[in-house]
Amino acid sequence: MRPFEQVVAEHGATVLRVCRAVAGPDHADDAWSETFLAAMRAYPDLPAETNVQAWLVTIARRKSIDSHRARSRTHPTDQVPERLSTHGQPGGWERDLWEAIGDLPAKQQSAVVYHHVAGLPHAEVAALLGGTPAAARRAAADGIARLRRTYLEEEVR
Amino acid sequence: MSAPTPPSADHAARESSPLPAQHEPRHLSPLTALTALTTPDDDAHLRDLHTRLVREAEEHGQLDVAYRTVSSAVGDLLLAATPAGVVRVAFAQEGFEKVLTELAARLSPRVLAAPRRLDAAARQLEEYFAGSRRRFDLPIDLTLAAGFRRQVLQTLPTIAYGRTASYAEVARAAGSERAVRAVGSACATNPVPVLVPCHRVVRSDGTFGGYRGGVEAKRLLLGLEGVTA
């Protein structure tokens, strides 16, 4: 089994993208830390054949959703976050994207996050979600199509 | 537009090029936005997150092996510690990647680059190589040495700085006069060289004998301590 340090080095950036996409900017770091703490705890017992990246992004999505829920529980009347202005910054990213992702039906959200954010092939996404690769591909496409409506609507508004 | 196909990064990169001008909408599509989840200063950010992970793993008692490297007169050294103490000192020629993989297999895969646990060891080694320290005052974890080998290693710190003992003398001190060859292999496999001074064990004829870090390293350490052959 590889030293956990190598796992962090190899997958840290991917997990951070997943956390940003699902937990949003204010909670991404917490979700990242909780993901790797939980993963490190379980790591010695991980079956050798496990796809470590798929395993990590599953934890990351779950921890990110948890951070969402915790936040809406503790701050039910939270103000709408101020929008970041990232005009002309190719490296910038948007506050509202994660909100639009958060509104996706669970299966579409998983498919979009695992495939488009984490970069897993549809076949591996299918293994995580159950069902066929074609169904995973369709869920991702539906999710993107829906985001195109909900996310872009917010842009226009 | 058709369903997105992997690799998604290429796909989105095509959509985002050329970059939108100042007054155009921020994003052409959600796919573009998804690739923008990576920012230029992520390397520094991930280093901060790593530091936080080390701290929290330590707080949760799940950092089984911490490691760092230090530079020294005998080249870079890898230092590794369990919560019980320094468990491994490795020379560059052993291959640090290989050593870490061995530690993951033999101790625990919960291994992180975590310099703080090794601050004291690093400082004392620095003092030793600068000639201002003659003995190490550190918790040592001899988990990686078993049985008679471990007994041998436990007797080695009794050989004072700047002195040497023969393999036969060490065998006697470890309580097994005839086990000269076993003393040799205990020294050759010492998991914490320099800190546990196997370099002070030499042949009865006064020649240095072998060393895990190479005979040149052994010569250098003994020279540092004022011993010449």
Interface residues (C-beta under 8 A of the other chain):
Chain A: M1 R2 P3 F4 E5 V8 G12 A13 L16 R17 R20 A21 D29 W32 S33 F36 L37 M40 R41 Y43 P44 T86 H87 G88 P90 G91 G92 W93 E94 L97 A100 V112 H115 H116 V117 G119 P121 H122 R137 R138 A140 A141 I144 L147 R148 Y151 L152 E155 V156
Chain B: A3 P4 P6 P7 S8 A9 A12 S16 L19 P20 A21 Q22 P25 R26 H27 S29 P30 L31 A33 L34 A36 L37 T38 T39 P40 D42 H45 L46 L49 H50 R52 L53 E56 A57 H60 Q62 V65 Y67 L100 T101 L103 A104 A105 S108 P109 R110 V111 L112 A113
